[in-house]
């Protein structure tokens, strides 16, 4: 435990560790958004006509929509015309055949980020589909996965190689018109990951993508689509770091999960986009729509997230439990410090019989930040014997931060059992006293209590992520306890 | 079209007469009424697009103005055996009858009479607490009320005998208005009962000022006809170390909406907001509470229980605000619901907004059904299923009734509750009559 406390102390003094910029000649579109931008992106990616049409339709819808204002976050108006919507590494025209052909500077970036590419990837047992800005440049382990019949590639590749699959599932969980940011994403999405787990297949390794925003003023619009067929299983890891910037950068991603009969998808996120400096300058705007559909019987979707970064987080990973006996889970730790704002939570829509969902959300606010939990549990009339348990705990560090909870519970079936609990507290003086009295320093005690507070969520994370998450927690809470 | 124009004219004439009547009132009140009316027109009747009214559809309200006057209410419904104290009856918000003796240390008067004869001292109270900026219905009441009750408790007076205000509906729209001002170190108990028959709309506003160390015990029995609309707004402002408790019983009305707000303005305040709603058929009941912890060292406690049968719908939205300054706040909120039928709906949203760090705030919400094992156990002991069901339902709800400290009132409500769910017909008439 004392290691964690030392780390807390060491990291407290650190500047944002991943704040470096790689200088690579980029094929960047000038700022601005109109139909031509959409056409350009589509043409650049050599997309089929149906996808271009789909994008244009989304764009037309986006133009009619208004930016939502209901969330509990404040930020200056975003000028969507001042953002560049496409940026790809130069090697686009001449794709590298192997890692040796990949721009060494790019590889160095991955080195610095600690991405287990090359041998390290093999050692770590992780296949990486690394998104460098907008275009995937390297994919490993594809052969091994291909042998199992698993498709793991960038979504632009998937559009070329598996158009039928993409066409079937793209936008089927999160329709383009779902909200303002999904419409924008649908119109201009640059790249992302596509995973397809065929019938009866258990993915032999944990799949992982690292995202990284690298080009000045380039919003990143990823699109992730994961489909698990009958009896399939996959655990997907997503983590991200971004270089230090002064301007706010927009990040509007869409993640769609589809689980058919008996399929399981576990989606874990560690998010530490640049949160802005101590005075609230800069930082990423993270406006993400994540949704999973448990379409089949006995299917299960589990979201685990550790949100420590971004100036603003606006994110509600949701589960639509359509199949009978489907299970939805949401485990979240959201940490805000300094001027960060987080409005995050989940939606659990129970449609099938005997569906169950669990929500565990831990919010920690420090500095002058604001942390909100916003969630919906909806039991539809046909959802016999639906079960939900929600727990939302907030911890406040410092007297200038805020913690808010907005849980909505809508129940249309009498056989449902829905429980919601929430507490807000600071670190108990009696707890610290108890630990002090056992010879544990206050710093260690605080670290111990915070880690204990989040334990329920951390234990849901895959091993590698759990370690990273604990470290991140330390960095994010720098100087907030004394 | 002609009918619509005539309707509109009639409606406008209604508001015109307001202006004429207001002419005789003190200038400060006129100054308060005018913006309230303007605010009401600006806001209009809230629609479901308004987040605060997301689940409560009041779109039928504007039509109520043109309803014929409802039949006379059965006043025995609000005659609580053994209650004693002093009773005032208001028909359509206007004072109609008084019964019993005014207890020592308290003045209970009609607002209209008080305004006519000695309006002094009311300016800082009447309409000063019930904010109507964002509350169209409170704005409407402030603009339109003609009469009501003003209860002023002298500093240091401890009034044991309850003061009972009965609001009976006698016209299509009734504006009920209550003002309770408890002086320093005083104690008072007030009961409001709402009764009626047929179709009508009651729009009530209660303002409570609790001075330093004052104790205000408030009960609200909403026993309206099952065809009626009831919208009520309770607003309290508490000074240092005062205690306010309000219990909301909601059995009646087709659509009921209660807004219950308190502001803890001094240190060491306590407030307890409790309630029980038991509805069936197509009834809809909505409770919105908001506790504003402005100052440190205050406690608040909320327990709302709901029983929903038939195709009834229930809404609970509880907000707790803890301001930056309000350290050492202890706020507890609980909302428990029992669904007895497949068609019943419940929407609950416990909401915390906390800006101070040294606080303890918890909220809980549960939605469930009767325990099948308990039902089976009772049946195995020879209790038939209907009876077992009623007993369990009663046990669930009686927990909330424990909060009522006035024995006669509690007994009355317990009886009502038992009969409500024992009576399987959708017709709720007769439920309100009391049998020992």
Interface residues (C-beta under 8 A of the other chain):
Chain A: X70 X381 X394 X396 X397 X398 X399 X400 X401 X402 X403 X404 X405 X406 X407 X408 X409 X410 X411 X412 X413 X414 X415 X416 X417 X418 X419 X420 X421 X422 X423 X424 X425 X426
Chain B: X51 X324 X327 X337 X339 X340 X341 X342 X343 X344 X345 X346 X347 X348 X349 X350 X351 X352 X353 X354 X355 X356 X357 X358 X359 X360 X361 X362 X363 X364 X365 X366 X367 X368 X369
